[in-house]
């Protein structure tokens, strides 16, 4: 991709601001897609599940842009990136399964302000809504990776996990691959919009954590006064 971009810049076929970044993680991912094509994009997405600093909002539109340049098909880009999503999710599922419920409860018991009843409620919620959580979680920044761990902890049937992970990933990946394909030289604009969504998710999570902490501290103070 880097060599292709240089060639297009030299010929006037690609705007300077559309040149893929060449430094850091994004540059590494760009080079990976350039060298390996569809399998490279799939590998990058699999790594993104395990190492969140690798941004899917760059990988997927970039794969679509490369498809638009004729270096791979759109169907191939979607296939490989969705396969990468599934493999990365299965790795995290395995980590959750290895941790298990007992270890999670042992850690929770040592955390300040956290009660084992909170773990029980979360567990009960996941048992009721786990399938929806896995499916829709694949389309929410940050949670895209994290949702695989509780699925492993709760030992969700792996066939069900794989099915809904694939379906959710297929929707997410197709959206951004097509966006990169249709935007062409402006594929990099997708990152900005996804960044806004990610910031919203972070703010909501921070607000939820703050509400939890404040509520627990108030309850502890009231309990202390009563005793």
N, C-alpha and C positions, 0 to 999 in steps of 0.2 A: 504494500500500500504506500509506503514512504517513497519507494522508487517510482511507482506509478504517479504519485502526486507530483514529484519533481518533474517528471516528463510532461505532465499536463500543464504545469506552471510555465515550463519553458515554451510550450506551444501556444500558450494563452488560453488553454481549454479549461482551466480551473482557477477560480478566484483565490487570491492569496489567503484570505481568511477562512477558506474551506480546506486548507491543507491540514491533514491530521496531525495532532501533536506528536512531537518526536522525543519528548523527555519523560522520565519517570515511568510509572506504571502504565499510563495511557500509551506512551511510546512503545513499551514492551508488547502490549496487547495489539497495537496496530501492526507491529512487525510480525507478530504471531499469525494474525489473519492474512497478512501478505504472503508469508512463507508457506502456510499450510491450507489456505483457503477455508472451505467449510469446516473441515475437521479442526482447524486452528481456532475458528470462531467457537466451535463446540467446546474445545478445551478451555478457552478463555472464560466461557460462561460457567463451566464446571468449577474452575478456580474461583470465580466471583462468588459462588455459593460459600466457599470455604474461607475466602479472604475478602470481606466486604469492601476494602479500599479499591478493589478492581471494579470499576463502574459498569454495570450492565447498560446504563443509558448511553455509554459510548460504544460498547461492543456491538449491540444489536443494530443501531442505525448505521454504524460503520459497515457491518455485514450487508445491510441493505444497499448501501452506497456501492460497495464492491460488486454486488450482484448487478446493480445498474450499469456498471462499467463492463459487464459481460465476463467477469472473472469467475463467477459461479452463478447458479440459478437462484431465484428467490425461494423456490421450494427447497432447494438444497440448503440454503442459509437457515431457513426455518427448521428444517429437519435436524441439522447438526446442532443448532443452538438449543433446541428443545431436548435433544438427547443429552447435551451437556448439562442442562438444568436438572434433568432427572438423575444423572449420575452424581452430581454434586449434592442433590437433596438426599439421595440414598446414603451417601457418606455421612451426612449429618444425622440422618435417621439412625445409622449404626452407632454413632457417638452417643445419641440419646439412649439407645437400647443398652449400650455398655454401661452407662451411668446408672440406669435403673431407678425405680421408685424409692428404694431404700436409701440410696446415696443422696438423692434429691431431698428427701425428708430430713436426713441427717444434717445436710447443709442448711436447710431452711430453719431447723430448730436452733441453730447457732446465730441466726441473723437477728439483729435488733428490730423490734417492732413487727416482726413476722411471726405468725402463729401457725401451728400445724393445721389448724382449721382452715386457714387461707389456702394451704396446699390442697386440702381435701375439697374445698369449693372449686378451686381451679381444675382439679382432676375431674370432678363431677361435670363441670362445664365442658371440658374437652371430650369426655365420653359421650356427651349429648350432641355436641356440635363439631366434633373433630373433623368430619368429612368436609363440612362447609369451611372450617378454619383453614384446612390444607388447601382447598380449591381457591378460595378468595385471598388467602394469605400469599399465594404466589403472585398476586397482582398488587401487592402493597410494599413499597420500599421498606427496607430494614426487616420487616416480618417475612419477606420472601425466603430468607435463609433460616431465620430463627424458628419458624413454625415446624420445621422438620425435626427439631430436637424433642419437643414434647410428644410428637407423634411416635418417636422411637422409645421414649420413656414409657409411654402408655402401651407400647407394643401394638399399635394399630396394625391390622392385617396388612402385610407388605404389598399384596396385590392391590388392595383398595388405596393404600398410600400412593403407590406408583401410578395408578390410574388417574387419580384426582390431581396429583402433582403434574402429570403430563398434560392434562386438560387445561389446568390453570396456566402452566408455563407456555402452552401452545398459544393461548390468547394473548398473554403478555408479550411473548417474543414476536408473534406475527404482527402485532400492532407496531412495534418499534422497528422491525425489519422493513416493513412496508413504508413506514415513515421515512427511513433513510433512503429507501429506493425512490420514493416519490419526490423527496426534497432535493435529491441529487447533491450538488455542490454545497448546499446548505444543511446537510445531514447533521452537522454539529449543533444546530439550534435545538435539537431534541433534548440535549443534556440540560439546558437551562430550564425548560419546562418541567422535566422530571425532578430537577433540583428543588423547584418550588414545592412540588408535591412532597418530596422527602422532608423538607423543612417543616411543612405542616404536620407531617407524621411525628417528627421529633418534638414539636411544640405540644402536640396533644399528649404524647407519652410523658413528657416532662410535667405537664399539668396534672396528669393522672397520678404520677409518683408523688408530686407535691401534696395533692389532696389526700392520698393515702397516709403520708407521713404526718401531716397536720392532724388528721382525724385520729390516728393512733396516739399521738402525743397528748391530745386533749382527753382521750379516754383514760390514758394512764394517769394523768393529773387528777381527773375526777375520782378515779379509783383510789388514789393516794389520799385524797381529802376524806373520802368516806371511811377508809380504814383508820 
